[in-house]
Amino acid sequence: MPEHFLCEIDSGVATISLNRPDRKNPLTFDSYAELRDWFRAVVYDDAVRAVIFAPNGGNFSSGGDVHDIIGPLTRMNMKDLLKFTRMTGDLVKAMVNCGRPVIAAVDGVCVGAGAIIAMASDLRIATPRARVAFLFTRVGLAGCDMGACAMLPRIIGQGRAAELLYTGRAMAADEAERWGFFNRLVAEDDLMPAARQMAQGIAAGPGFAHMMTKTMLVQEWSMSIEQAIEAEAQAQAICMQTGDFERAYRAFVARDKPVFEGD
């Protein structure tokens, strides 16, 4: 089990959360690295078919810990600084390439690296009290952290992303939903039930096909239309060889609901 964050696996859904609610769940060197390693390993874990990144104690994450991370960074040389920034980026790469749909359930504070984790998730559900901010310019850093300048414009548009990344201002929950950052807003008491319902629905679906969908969503960013159409043709041909494709066909013929097994 992880040491630096909470993790529960039930019925194909892994629910993870940072575990420092007294500090609004900041990230540390250890939690960054352990989350990166967990997402890398989940690729090979058939027990997990969807992931929920949950809040804890009413907040999602306050980003990098001021005392445990920011302070030490001011005393590092360039080699160690680059080692750190590459490690944080590797967390996003691991999330993007984990082969499992990731749902961010956002409540309260979601800023800095916490906002990046929400951004790197596939789907985002939030409460009206959620506040998202990419704070990097507020501490003298560029807004281009952990893939933000590549990913955020694709979610909310170039101009809106530029505003948030230049100013570091907080994006209110209703604004984030209107801009497409949040898929939807729910009441605070409904947040985890809504996230679990979504995750369980995904986990009950064709796992291999979901993995392929996530893979193509990422890979097609850099493809031309012609390349994307060909890549999707190959992806579908592969999926047509799966057991779930045959199960779906047989269920349709029998006028029944398919039970997917993920292979």
N, C-alpha and C positions, 0 to 999 in steps of 0.2 A: 504493500500500500504506500501511496505517496506520503512524504513527511511534511511537505511545505504547502499543501493545499488539501482540501477535502474531496473525496471521490466515493461515489456510490454507484453501483451497477445493478439495474433491476430490469428484467424483461427486455433486454437489448438496448436500454438507454443508460448511458453514463451521465451522472450529474456531478459536476465539479464546481468548486467555488474556492476563492481565497479565504483564508481563515485568520484574519486579523481585524475583526469587526470593530474593535475599540479604536483603530486607526483608519477606519473606512477602507480596509483591505488593500493596503499598498503592496506593491511587488518588491521583492528583494532579489539579490543575485541568485540565491538558491531557488526561489520560486520560479523565476524566469527559466532557469536551466531545467528544473524538474518538469515544468509544464511542457517545455520543448521536447524533452525526452519522452514524456507520456504521449503526446500527440504523434510522435514518430513511431512509438511502439503500437499504438492502437490500430495502425494499418494492418497488423498481423493478428489482431484480437477479434475472433469471430463472435465473441460474446457481446461486443459493442457494435450497434448498428446506427446509433444516433447519439449525439452529445448535447447536453444542456450546460452552458456556462452560466451559473446562477449567482445572484447576489448573496450577501451574508450580512445579517444585522441591519438590513434596510439600505445597504449601499452595494454597488457593483465593485468599483475599485477607484482608489484615489491616485493610481499611477505609481511611478517609481518612488520608493520611500526616501524622503528628504535626508534622513540621517544615515540610513543603511546603504543608499546608492548615491544620491546627489553629492553629499559631502565627500565620500571617497573618490568620486570621479574628478573632483577639482584638484586632486593630488596625484592623478595617474599620468604616465607618459603616453605618447601617441600610440605606441604599440598596444598597450593595455586598453586604452580607450577604444581603439578599433576592434579589439577582441570583444569588448563588451557590446558595442553597437552591432557587430555582426551576430552576436549571440541573441540579442533581442529581436533582430530581424529573422533569425532562424526559428523563433517561436511562431512568427506569422507564416513562414514557409511551411512549418510543420502542420499548422492548422489548415492551411490551404491544400496541402497534399496528403492529409490524413485519410482520405477516402470515405469519410463519414460526414454527413450533414451536421453542422454545428449551429445550435440555436442559442443566441445570447438573450437571457432574461434580465432586463436592465431595470434597476430600481435605484433611486437616489443618485449619489455621486458616480459618474462614469467619465473620468477625465484622464488625460495623458495616455500612458500605456493602457489604461483600462478602456479608454475610447478606441484605441487601436485594436484591442481584443474583440470588442463589439463589432468594429468595422470588418475585421477579418473573419467573422462568423458568417454563415450563409444566410441566416434569418435572424431578425431582431424583434423581440416583443418587449414592451416597456410599460411602466406605470406613468401616470401624469406627473409624478414628482421626479422623474428621471431628468438629469441634466448632463449633457454631453459636451465636453470641451477638449480641444486639442491644444494643450497649454504650452507647447514647446517654446513659442516665441516669448512667452511670459517669463521664462527663465534664461533668455538669451540664446536659445537654440533655434535652428531652422525648423520650419513646419514639416520638412520632408523626413519624417521619422518612421521607421519600420514599415515603409511602403505607403504612407499616407498620401503622398502626391500622385501615386499611381492608382490607388484603390478608391479613395474617397471621391474623386471626380466621377468615377464610373457609377457610383451609387447615387450621388446627389447633384452632379453636374459641376462643370469646371468653375463657373463664377461663384457658386455657393461654397464649394470647397476652398477656393482661394480666400474668400472672406473669413472662413473659420480658421484657416491655417495661418493667415497673416495676423489676425487680431487676437486669436486665442480665446475669443469670447465663448460663453456657454450657449448651447443650443437647447432651447426649451423642448419639452417632450412633444407638444402639439406641433411645433415648428419642425421638429425632426420627423414626425410622421408625415406632415404635409410635403416635406422635401424628399421623402422616400427612404430616409435612413432607417426609421422604424417601420416594420411591416404593419403593426397595429399597436394601439394602446389598450390596456385593460386595467381594471381596478387593482389596487395593491394586493388585495386578498385573492384575486384571480390570476395573478402573474404566474406562479408556479403551476397551478392546475392547467392553465392555457399552454404553457411551455411543455408540460408533460403530455398533454393531449396531442400537440403537434408532433413531439418527438416519438411518441408511441405509434402514431399513424405512419410516420416515416419508417420506424423500425419494423413495422408489420409489412412494409412494402418490399419490393424486389431489391435486396441489398446490393447485389452486383450492379444492377442498373443505376441505382442511386450513386454508387461510386463512379460509374462511367459519366453520369450527368455532371457530377462535381468536377471531375477531371476535365471534361470538355468546356465547362464554364470558365475554367482557368486558362486552358491552353488556347482557346479561340481568341483571347485578347489580342494576340500578336499574329493572327492569321488573316489572310484575305478571305473574301466571301467564297471564292473558288476552293481555297484550301480548307475552309471550315466545312463546306458541304461535303467534300471528299472525306475529311476526318470523321464527320458524323455518319457517313455511309459505312465506314469501316467499324465505327463504334456500335452501330445498330446491328451489323452483321455478326459481330462478336456476341452481342446480347441475345441474338436469335438462336445461339447455340446453348443458352443456359437452361437449366431445369425450370426456373421460374417462368420463362417464356412458354414452355410446354404446359406447365401447370395452369397458366392463365388461359391458354387455348382450351384445355380440357374442361376447365371450370365454365368457360363461356358456352361450350357445346352442351354441357350438362345443366346450363342455366343456374350455376352455383357461383359462389364467391371464391376466388382463388385464395389459397393459403400459401404465401410465399415463404421460401426457406433460405433465400439469399444466395443460392448457387446458380 
